[in-house]
Amino acid sequence: MTGSPTMTPAAYLLPLVSTLAFSVQTAVGFAAALLCLSLGAQVYPLRPLVVAVAAASCLQGLTIVLRHHRHVDARRLLAVALPLGGVGLLLGLWLRSHLTATWLRTAFALFVMGAAAVGIATRLWKRAPERRTHGRASASWAYLLPGGLVHGLFATGGPLVVLWANEAFETKERFRASLAALWLCANTVLVASAFVSGEWSGSSLEALALLLPGLLLGLVIGEYLHARVPERVFRLGVQGLLFVAGLSLLA
């Protein structure tokens, strides 16, 4: 790692970023990739970081699926989520291979800010809970296709896919396990694509090595926070942090 152009002193902040990101993921169920990339891009090149975050997320997703496989809704994933999300994912991978680093960073910043703004507005002005639609076809197309595209670009289609999952899965156990299985499939494709295209590099491996300690620590911290911090307050804080991080990426 010595002498690598990506291993600046600031890059060693990645374990802290990873700890925060995977703590949030464990506590509230999503947002690890968004936080890893929006904050990590401040100290590390975005393109190799996307691949490293996808690989780290595979490890977390595999752990959850192995431990809670009985809660995975395989029927809905195979019939709806994987076909629709898969089309978007392939399109996103194609676009990522044709975007320059500058355009990729700008597009990601705008996506993060938009997702955060919607999340803040939803939680500030949320009314009575709406009746679940159990993943109706129109909602599936609207959420999963663009969600897959964004995941192919940035390894984080979270906000859109989570909206679909919130309608599709009735219990928090099924929500968490099924979403983990979906992330595992999508990230496996993304990581494999990076290998085939030659996108895996020394910089990606360095980033992954810096992310892994935070992943392990984040699992412990997230469980502690999950039982003690009100979910609405926690998620508002996450959305605010994401918006500021996205704004800083445009600077």
Phi, psi and omega in degrees: 000335181298134178087354178293135181294339180272344184269066174282166177305324180295333182297336181285001171279349181303322176300325177292317177299316180296320178299313178299312186296313183281341170294315178297315180302317180290324184284318187243353173103347178199183175093001180297312182294319178301314181291316180302317185279317183291321177276320182294330180293347175289335188234359184209145179303137188292318187299308177292334180291324178303314181295318181295318179295320177299318180294317178297321179293328175301317181296318179292316180298319179297320179299315181293316181296318180295323183279332187232035185299334182292342180266356182287126178274080185298324182298311182291325178295314183288326185275330188236299191294312184292317177297311183289312179295327181295321177298313178296322181298315180296320177295319179296320177297320178295316180297320182298326180286347182250359180263141174285164181300322181294314179295322179298315180295317180294315179298319179294319179300315180294321178297315180299314181297318179295314179297320180293318180297317177297318179298317179296313181299318181299318184280332179283325185245024181291133177261205180299146181303135179278154178294135178292143181256004177055040173068047180302160188301316182297318179293323180298313178298315186294328184264314191282321181295306176293330177297319176295320179299312180296323179294323176296326179284314192233004184063024181209080173269016189314301186304316182289315182292324178296323176300317177294314183298326180296330177275329190276329188245128189281328184247155181293330178294315179291322177303307185294313183291318181291321178294321177298320178295321179294315177299320181299315179296312183296316182290328176297317177297317181296315180294317179297319178299322179295323176296313183296319183279354182081015182284338174294129184219177175301325179294322178294318179293322177297316179297317179299318179298326179282334181281328189299317178300320178293326176300313181295315180292323180297327177298321180288311182296319181299320178297321179295314181293325183304324184272352190235334184258129177304133187299319183297316179296316182296315183290325175298318178297319179297315181296320177297318179296320179296319181297315179296319179296318178296320178298319182292333178291337180279346184291000000 
